[in-house]
Amino acid sequence: MNKTIAIRYYSKTGHTKKLAKVLSDYFNIEALTINEPLTTPTDLLFLGGACYGATLSKEMMAFIKTLNPQVINNIIIFTSACKLNPYQLFVEELQKNNLNVAKEYFYCKGSFLIMNINHPNQDDLVELKKFASKISNTLLKD
Ligand SMILES: Cc1cc2nc3c(=O)[nH]c(=O)nc-3n(C[C@H](O)[C@H](O)[C@H](O)COP(=O)(O)O)c2cc1C
């Protein structure tokens, strides 16, 4: 696998951070927060975040604006939420900025107040590992 990959995430309550760690361990690259700019050529960016009040965080929106479509070839979303699947929110925001977003994405439940208690749980993390393996054998194949 000679493709360049990167991980960036934003996590208010720790769930996306947990998911980012699985990807970081699987691909053996550091998972950085969106406080770290991404300006180097990247074949595949794993971008993680959730939705808050039915929208992406303002921090995520601002980060997306910093991404250069000439430098970032493709983006895979990993996300969680208590009810709404945020994938489409990401697609809209990324496409507005002319960025490619893969149709493959990872979504699992995320706890909020009394909803989805303990999610992302161990099973969710196992599913994410399987997803990473699938991406490795498809989009990341030379
Ligand atoms: C302030 C706040 C607002 C939220 N609003 C929504 C929402 O509108 N829809 C939804 O499905 N989940 C909502 N959630 C749940 C989060 O999307 C979910 O807990 C997610 O896993 C959080 O990821 P994080 O821990 O990485 O921040 C909200 C959570 C918080 C803390």
The ligand as an SDF file (V2000), in Angstrom:
LIG
                    3D

 31 33  0  0  0  0  0  0  0  0999 V2000
  -24.4850   19.3750   22.1230 C   0  0  0  0  0  0  0  0  0  0  0  0
  -24.8300   18.1010   21.3800 C   0  0  0  0  0  0  0  0  0  0  0  0
  -25.8140   18.1350   20.3870 C   0  0  0  0  0  0  0  0  0  0  0  0
  -26.1530   16.9570   19.6890 C   0  0  0  0  0  0  0  0  0  0  0  0
  -27.0950   17.0120   18.6990 N   0  0  0  0  0  0  0  0  0  0  0  0
  -27.3950   15.8780   17.9990 C   0  0  0  0  0  0  0  0  0  0  0  0
  -28.3520   15.9050   16.9390 C   0  0  0  0  0  0  0  0  0  0  0  0
  -28.9320   16.9400   16.5910 O   0  0  0  0  0  0  0  0  0  0  0  0
  -28.6420   14.7450   16.2860 N   0  0  0  0  0  0  0  0  0  0  0  0
  -28.0270   13.5600   16.6060 C   0  0  0  0  0  0  0  0  0  0  0  0
  -28.3170   12.5390   15.9720 O   0  0  0  0  0  0  0  0  0  0  0  0
  -27.0900   13.5050   17.6010 N   0  0  0  0  0  0  0  0  0  0  0  0
  -26.7680   14.6340   18.2910 C   0  0  0  0  0  0  0  0  0  0  0  0
  -25.8270   14.5970   19.2910 N   0  0  0  0  0  0  0  0  0  0  0  0
  -25.1470   13.3300   19.5790 C   0  0  0  0  0  0  0  0  0  0  0  0
  -23.7300   13.2730   19.0050 C   0  0  0  0  0  0  0  0  0  0  0  0
  -23.7690   13.4250   17.6020 O   0  0  0  0  0  0  0  0  0  0  0  0
  -23.1190   11.9210   19.3650 C   0  0  0  0  0  0  0  0  0  0  0  0
  -23.0690   11.8170   20.7590 O   0  0  0  0  0  0  0  0  0  0  0  0
  -21.7380   11.7540   18.7970 C   0  0  0  0  0  0  0  0  0  0  0  0
  -21.3410   10.4200   19.0120 O   0  0  0  0  0  0  0  0  0  0  0  0
  -20.7680   12.7070   19.4630 C   0  0  0  0  0  0  0  0  0  0  0  0
  -19.4620   12.4920   18.9700 O   0  0  0  0  0  0  0  0  0  0  0  0
  -18.2040   13.1060   19.7470 P   0  0  0  0  0  0  0  0  0  0  0  0
  -18.1660   12.4550   21.1030 O   0  0  0  0  0  0  0  0  0  0  0  0
  -17.0270   12.7210   18.9280 O   0  0  0  0  0  0  0  0  0  0  0  0
  -18.3920   14.5690   19.8410 O   0  0  0  0  0  0  0  0  0  0  0  0
  -25.4900   15.7440   20.0070 C   0  0  0  0  0  0  0  0  0  0  0  0
  -24.5140   15.7260   21.0100 C   0  0  0  0  0  0  0  0  0  0  0  0
  -24.1690   16.8760   21.6950 C   0  0  0  0  0  0  0  0  0  0  0  0
  -23.1020   16.8220   22.7590 C   0  0  0  0  0  0  0  0  0  0  0  0
  1  2  1  0
  2  3  1  0
  2 30  2  0
  3  4  2  0
  4  5  1  0
  4 28  1  0
  5  6  2  0
  6  7  1  0
  6 13  1  0
  7  8  2  0
  7  9  1  0
  9 10  1  0
 10 11  2  0
 10 12  1  0
 12 13  2  0
 13 14  1  0
 14 15  1  0
 14 28  1  0
 15 16  1  0
 16 17  1  0
 16 18  1  0
 18 19  1  0
 18 20  1  0
 20 21  1  0
 20 22  1  0
 22 23  1  0
 23 24  1  0
 24 25  2  0
 24 26  1  0
 24 27  1  0
 28 29  2  0
 29 30  1  0
 30 31  1  0
M  END
$$$$
